[in-house]
Amino acid sequence: MLDHALLYHPQQQSLCRAGQPLVTVGSFRTKLQFESIMKSFEKILQAPNPRAEFQKLSDSLKDVIPLRQSRKHMNAMRFEKFDRAA
């Protein structure tokens, strides 16, 4: 679904109207993520209390980016076999 939505982004539409090849969804998504990070840094740097603003962003990212369990990396391992003191 995201692939189709990015076709309607103004930059993609501009390329399409100019008869130029569109950019890949992966590279476009990476560019948009980087732009978002830079806007966040700009907001932090312009804040009256940049440290507090950075901490607020840091705390919110913990809720936004969940860690997912791997289906392959040590999935079948039983950790009680490991000696924690070693």
Contacts in CASP RR format, 6 or more apart in sequence:
PFRMAT RR
TARGET T0000
AUTHOR 0000-0000-0000
METHOD contacts of the structure
MODEL  1
MLDHALLYHPQQQSLCRAGQPLVTVGSFRTKLQFESIMKSFEKILQAPNP
RAEFQKLSDSLKDVIPLRQSRKHMNAMRFEKFDRAA
2 25 0 8 1.000
2 29 0 8 1.000
3 25 0 8 1.000
6 12 0 8 1.000
6 25 0 8 1.000
6 28 0 8 1.000
6 29 0 8 1.000
7 22 0 8 1.000
9 28 0 8 1.000
11 23 0 8 1.000
11 28 0 8 1.000
12 22 0 8 1.000
12 23 0 8 1.000
12 28 0 8 1.000
15 21 0 8 1.000
15 22 0 8 1.000
15 23 0 8 1.000
16 22 0 8 1.000
40 57 0 8 1.000
43 53 0 8 1.000
44 50 0 8 1.000
44 53 0 8 1.000
44 54 0 8 1.000
44 57 0 8 1.000
47 53 0 8 1.000
69 75 0 8 1.000
END
